Amino acid sequence: MAIHLHFDRDLCKGCQLCISLCPKHILALDSAPNTKGYRPACCTDESACIGCASCAKICPDSVITITKD
C-alpha cells in the first residue's frame, strides 16, 4: 500500500508542529518560500511514511492530506 502526503503549500505557515510530531522524522521545511513568504513543510521521504496521520491531526490550518492506495 502506497501512502501519499499532500501539503497545501500556499496555506502552510511553517509552524513546524507536524515536523516535531512525525515519528519517522521525514518532514522538514521546504527551502523555497510559498506565495505568502513562509517556508512550508514538506515530506523528505514519502516511502518511509507509515500513515499515522499525526501530522495532519496536529496541523492548525489543515493543510496536510494523506491518501493510501
C-alpha positions, 0 to 999 in steps of 0.5 A, a space after each residue: 500500500 502506497 501512502 501519499 502526503 499532500 501539503 497545501 503549500 500556499 496555506 502552510 505557515 511553517 509552524 513546524 508542529 507536524 515536523 516535531 510530531 512525525 515519528 519517522 522524522 521525514 518532514 522538514 521545511 521546504 527551502 523555497 518560500 510559498 506565495 505568502 513568504 513562509 517556508 512550508 513543510 514538506 515530506 523528505 521521504 514519502 516511502 518511509 511514511 507509515 500513515 499515522 496521520 499525526 501530522 495532519 491531526 496536529 496541523 492548525 490550518 489543515 493543510 496536510 492530506 494523506 491518501 493510501 492506495 
